[in-house]
Each structure stands twice: as structure tokens, then as C-alpha cells.
Amino acid sequence: VKPCIANGVTGKKLYHMDFFVPPNLHVWAEEQWKSISYDTFLERSEVEKPLRVGLVLGTSWATKEWPQEKWYSLIKSLQYRANFVCLGGPKEATQYKPLMDSLTADGLDKIMLNMLGKTTLQEVGALIESCDVVVTADTGSLHIALALNKPVVALFGPTDPKLWGPLTGNFKVLVNDELECLGCRKRRCPKPDQYCMSGIDSVRVKKAIFELIGDKHGKV
């Protein structure tokens, strides 16, 4: 890829190059990081549930973010069946404080491992590998999860999943099909409700989770 960029082949044009990656190419987290991260998960989760869900909350663009109330609804709907690990950087630690406060107020922090702004890249990979499924918008951790062979529910709006989304692996891409402006690549939405992301309902996300992981964790 670097020689291509050096010669002016950048952006979408890279997707028209005849480069191929074997579909079974995967990476893995080192054992030391897996042990630390999994032990942390168990220590912070007061009640171990059969399902562990990774939630990647932040993105590099505000327009790619799934609303905080949607994350809350998803967590609440799975509170009796899952533990959650929230992943993101220092920016998300501040940005998603209202969500964490709401979860704490409703007693849902007992099933949460809030790792926002607390992890190295190695620990992010190890925590993702400890999860049964990952829910994420269009961000780098999406591709880390797929490389670790994790089932992924990917939420897309202003970016085109055909260009920037998963290519191989066990995944479901959710978009708001009602809109014609999907994939606009705008970092500021001219519409007041940013409906491309807010229109993705938490019920759809929950359904997608269980479609990916099957019946081993129970029915929807």
C-alpha cells in the first residue's frame, strides 16, 4: 500500500487495486494481555453472565457515532443476559460520562467494565478477544475485532460500508435504509437529528447480535 500512496494512489482508488488478502488471515492477542484483560473483566463484573459483549463507543467523526440513548437501550435490553466492556479513548471517557452516569444511576454499572481511556492498544485487542461479540460503528476497533475472528455488528451511516466496512468474517452491517444520503462522508450533518445513525434502532442491533452468535447464548 505504501508504494501506491507514494505514487498518488490514495483514498477510494486503493479499493480498485488488485490486492488480495486471504479470507482466513487472522491475528491474536498475546497471552499476557489476554490474562490481564480477562481477569480485569471478571473482577469488575459482579455477576458473570453467559454472554460478554464488547461496545466500541467512539469514532473519529461525530457523524459516525451511535447516540448514547441507543447504547443505553441496548445495554438495558440485555442486562439479564450479558456483561459488557466499553472501549474507547480519553475523548470518549469524557464524552460518554452522561451514559456511564445513567447506567450507574440505574444499577447497570454492575454488569459494565468501563475501560474508556484506560487501555493500551494491546489491551484493547485482548479485551475484544475475550468478548463473544462486538458492537461498533465505523472505527479502527471494528477491523481489530474482525482480525481477531470475533462476530461484529457494524453500524454505518455517513461512510460507505462497501468501501470502509468489513470484507470478510462473521459480521452484520446495519444502516438506515430509509435514507438516500447514506455514505455522504460529511463530518457535519445538515439535518437536525442525524437520522442515518439515530435511525438504527437498538432492537435491530440486539437481533443482529443473536443472529451472529446463534442459540448457544439463548434466544432473543
C-alpha positions as CSV (number, residue, x, y, z in Angstrom):
1,V,0.0,0.0,0.0
2,K,2.8,2.5,0.8
3,P,4.3,2.4,-2.7
4,C,0.8,3.1,-4.1
5,I,0.3,6.1,-1.8
6,A,3.8,7.4,-2.7
7,N,2.7,7.4,-6.3
8,G,-0.5,9.2,-5.8
9,V,-2.9,6.3,-5.5
10,T,-4.9,7.2,-2.3
11,G,-8.4,7.1,-0.8
12,K,-11.0,5.2,-2.7
13,K,-8.7,4.4,-5.5
14,L,-6.9,1.9,-3.3
15,Y,-10.0,-0.2,-3.3
16,H,-9.7,-0.7,-7.1
17,M,-6.2,-2.2,-6.9
18,D,-5.8,-5.9,-7.4
19,F,-4.5,-6.6,-3.9
20,F,-6.0,-9.7,-2.1
21,V,-5.8,-10.8,1.5
22,P,-6.5,-14.4,2.3
23,P,-10.0,-14.7,3.9
24,N,-8.7,-16.8,6.7
25,L,-6.0,-14.4,7.8
26,H,-6.3,-13.6,11.5
27,V,-4.3,-12.2,14.3
28,W,-4.4,-13.0,18.0
29,A,-3.7,-11.2,21.3
30,E,-0.7,-12.3,23.3
31,E,-1.4,-14.4,26.3
32,Q,-0.1,-11.8,28.9
33,W,-2.6,-9.2,27.6
34,K,-5.4,-11.8,27.4
35,S,-4.8,-12.8,31.0
36,I,-4.7,-9.3,32.4
37,S,-7.7,-8.2,30.5
38,Y,-9.9,-11.2,31.2
39,D,-9.0,-11.1,34.9
40,T,-10.0,-7.4,35.0
41,F,-13.2,-8.2,33.3
42,L,-14.1,-10.8,35.9
43,E,-13.0,-8.6,38.8
44,R,-15.2,-5.7,37.8
45,S,-18.2,-7.7,36.7
46,E,-20.1,-8.5,39.9
47,V,-22.2,-11.2,38.3
48,E,-20.8,-13.3,35.4
49,K,-23.4,-13.7,32.6
50,P,-23.2,-16.2,29.8
51,L,-22.6,-13.5,27.2
52,R,-19.8,-10.9,27.0
53,V,-20.4,-8.0,24.7
54,G,-17.8,-5.5,23.6
55,L,-19.1,-2.0,22.9
56,V,-16.8,0.4,21.0
57,L,-18.4,3.7,21.8
58,G,-16.4,6.3,20.0
59,T,-15.4,7.2,16.4
60,S,-13.2,9.8,14.8
61,W,-16.2,11.7,13.4
62,A,-19.2,12.9,15.3
63,T,-21.5,11.9,12.4
64,K,-20.4,8.3,12.7
65,E,-21.4,8.0,16.4
66,W,-24.4,6.0,17.5
67,P,-26.4,8.1,20.0
68,Q,-25.8,7.5,23.7
69,E,-29.5,6.7,24.4
70,K,-29.3,3.9,21.8
71,W,-26.3,2.4,23.7
72,Y,-28.3,2.7,26.9
73,S,-31.3,0.9,25.4
74,L,-29.2,-1.9,24.1
75,I,-27.5,-2.5,27.4
76,K,-30.7,-2.3,29.3
77,S,-32.4,-4.8,27.0
78,L,-29.5,-7.3,27.6
79,Q,-29.0,-6.7,31.3
80,Y,-30.1,-10.1,32.5
81,R,-28.0,-12.0,29.9
82,A,-24.8,-10.2,29.3
83,N,-21.8,-8.4,30.8
84,F,-20.3,-5.5,28.8
85,V,-16.9,-4.0,28.2
86,C,-16.9,-0.4,27.0
87,L,-13.9,0.6,24.8
88,G,-12.7,4.0,23.7
89,G,-10.0,6.6,24.3
90,P,-9.6,9.5,26.6
91,K,-12.0,11.6,24.4
92,E,-14.8,9.0,24.9
93,A,-14.1,8.9,28.7
94,T,-15.4,12.5,28.9
95,Q,-17.9,12.4,26.1
96,Y,-19.7,9.3,27.4
97,K,-19.8,10.3,31.0
98,P,-23.5,11.0,30.8
99,L,-24.1,7.4,29.6
100,M,-22.0,6.0,32.4
101,D,-23.8,8.1,34.9
102,S,-27.2,6.9,33.7
103,L,-26.0,3.3,33.8
104,T,-24.7,3.8,37.4
105,A,-27.9,5.5,38.5
106,D,-29.9,2.5,37.3
107,G,-27.6,-0.1,38.8
108,L,-26.4,-1.2,35.4
109,D,-22.7,-0.4,36.2
110,K,-22.6,-3.8,38.0
111,I,-22.6,-5.5,34.6
112,M,-20.2,-3.0,33.0
113,L,-16.5,-2.8,32.6
114,N,-15.8,0.8,31.7
115,M,-12.4,0.9,30.0
116,L,-12.8,4.2,28.3
117,G,-9.4,6.0,28.2
118,K,-7.8,3.2,30.3
119,T,-6.3,0.8,27.8
120,T,-3.3,0.4,25.5
121,L,-3.8,-0.9,22.0
122,Q,-2.7,-4.4,23.2
123,E,-5.2,-4.3,26.0
124,V,-8.0,-3.3,23.6
125,G,-7.2,-6.3,21.4
126,A,-7.1,-8.6,24.4
127,L,-10.4,-7.3,25.7
128,I,-12.0,-7.7,22.3
129,E,-10.8,-11.2,22.1
130,S,-12.4,-12.0,25.5
131,C,-15.8,-11.0,24.1
132,D,-18.4,-13.2,22.4
133,V,-19.5,-10.4,20.1
134,V,-18.6,-6.7,19.4
135,V,-20.9,-3.8,18.5
136,T,-19.2,-0.9,16.9
137,A,-19.6,2.0,14.5
138,D,-17.1,2.7,11.7
139,T,-13.8,2.8,13.6
140,G,-10.5,1.0,13.8
141,S,-11.6,-1.4,16.5
142,L,-14.1,-2.8,14.0
143,H,-11.2,-4.2,12.0
144,I,-9.3,-5.3,15.1
145,A,-12.3,-7.4,16.1
146,L,-12.6,-9.0,12.7
147,A,-8.9,-9.7,12.6
148,L,-9.4,-11.5,15.9
149,N,-12.2,-13.5,14.3
150,K,-14.9,-12.0,16.5
151,P,-18.5,-11.7,15.4
152,V,-19.2,-8.0,14.7
153,V,-22.3,-5.8,14.5
154,A,-21.1,-2.8,12.5
155,L,-23.2,0.4,12.4
156,F,-22.7,2.7,9.4
157,G,-24.2,6.0,8.3
158,P,-22.0,8.7,6.6
159,T,-19.4,6.3,5.4
160,D,-20.0,3.6,2.8
161,P,-19.6,0.1,4.3
162,K,-18.8,-1.3,0.8
163,L,-15.6,0.8,1.0
164,W,-14.8,1.1,4.7
165,G,-16.7,-1.8,6.2
166,P,-15.9,-5.5,6.9
167,L,-14.7,-7.5,3.9
168,T,-14.5,-11.0,5.5
169,G,-15.5,-12.6,8.7
170,N,-18.7,-13.1,10.8
171,F,-20.4,-9.8,10.7
172,K,-23.6,-7.9,10.1
173,V,-23.7,-4.3,8.8
174,L,-26.7,-2.2,9.9
175,V,-27.7,1.0,8.1
176,N,-30.8,3.2,8.0
177,D,-32.2,2.1,4.6
178,E,-34.8,4.9,4.6
179,L,-32.2,7.5,3.6
180,E,-30.7,8.4,0.2
181,C,-27.9,10.3,1.7
182,L,-26.1,7.3,3.2
183,G,-22.3,7.4,2.6
184,C,-22.3,11.2,2.3
185,R,-18.9,11.4,4.1
186,K,-20.0,14.6,5.8
187,R,-18.4,15.4,9.2
188,R,-21.3,17.7,10.0
189,C,-24.8,16.6,9.3
190,P,-27.1,19.3,7.9
191,K,-30.1,17.5,9.3
192,P,-31.0,18.2,13.0
193,D,-31.4,14.6,14.1
194,Q,-28.6,12.9,12.1
195,Y,-31.1,10.2,11.3
196,C,-28.6,7.9,9.5
197,M,-27.3,6.8,12.9
198,S,-30.1,7.7,15.2
199,G,-32.5,5.7,13.0
200,I,-30.7,2.5,13.7
201,D,-32.8,1.0,16.5
202,S,-31.3,-0.9,19.4
203,V,-33.8,-3.7,18.8
204,R,-32.2,-4.3,15.4
205,V,-28.8,-4.4,17.0
206,K,-29.9,-6.9,19.6
207,K,-31.4,-9.1,16.9
208,A,-28.2,-8.9,14.9
209,I,-26.2,-10.0,17.9
210,F,-28.1,-13.2,18.3
211,E,-28.2,-13.9,14.6
212,L,-24.4,-13.8,14.6
213,I,-23.8,-15.9,17.7
214,G,-26.7,-18.4,17.3
215,D,-28.7,-20.1,20.0
216,K,-25.8,-21.0,22.3
217,H,-26.5,-17.9,24.5
218,G,-30.3,-18.2,24.3
219,K,-32.9,-16.8,22.1
220,V,-33.7,-13.2,21.5
